Amino acid sequence: MADKLIDPVVCKKEPAKVKIGPGEYKWCGCGLSKTQPFCDGSHEGTGFGPETITLAEERELPLCQCKRTKMPPLCDGTHEKL
């Protein structure tokens, strides 16, 4: 079990531009996942959890990797200020 985090871990200071098909996905909100930008369960015990992305059709999305976005799971440019 991971220690409780004060802030999520910054993975990269740029969005992950991913093309994903219809379905449900979990975006990593803690920054510890080995399968960035998606959740692998590493958040357990950190105080952070994933955000669910549900798509009806294929889309390309800019997913936040700095974990500081105000629009999770989408990048809002916050990484440019880090």
HUFEN-V808928 format. One record per residue. N is the residue number from 1. PSI is psi as a letter, one per 20 degrees, with the letter a starting at -180 (none if undefined). D_LAST is the distance of its C-alpha to the last C-alpha in Angstrom with 1 decimal. Layout:
N,PSI,D_LAST  N,PSI,D_LAST
This chain:
1,p,28.0  2,q,24.3  3,q,23.4  4,p,21.8  5,q,18.0  6,g,16.2  7,q,13.0  8,q,13.1  9,p,12.3  10,o,9.5  11,g,12.0  12,q,10.5  13,l,7.7  14,q,10.7  15,q,13.3  16,o,16.6  17,o,19.3  18,q,22.3  19,o,25.9  20,q,27.5  21,a,31.0  22,q,32.6  23,a,32.1  24,p,29.9  25,q,26.7  26,o,24.3  27,p,20.5  28,p,18.8  29,i,16.9  30,h,16.6  31,j,15.1  32,i,18.2  33,q,20.4  34,i,21.9  35,l,22.5  36,q,19.0  37,j,18.3  38,q,21.5  39,p,22.6  40,j,25.0  41,j,25.7  42,i,23.5  43,i,22.2  44,o,25.6  45,i,25.5  46,i,21.7  47,i,21.8  48,q,19.8  49,r,21.7  50,r,21.7  51,p,21.9  52,p,25.1  53,p,25.2  54,p,28.8  55,p,29.9  56,i,33.4  57,r,33.0  58,p,30.9  59,q,27.6  60,p,24.6  61,q,21.4  62,n,17.7  63,p,16.6  64,p,13.1  65,i,12.0  66,i,8.6  67,j,11.0  68,j,9.2  69,q,11.3  70,i,13.9  71,l,16.4  72,p,16.8  73,j,17.6  74,q,16.6  75,p,13.4  76,j,12.6  77,j,9.9  78,h,7.1  79,h,5.3  80,i,5.7  81,i,3.8  82,none,0.0
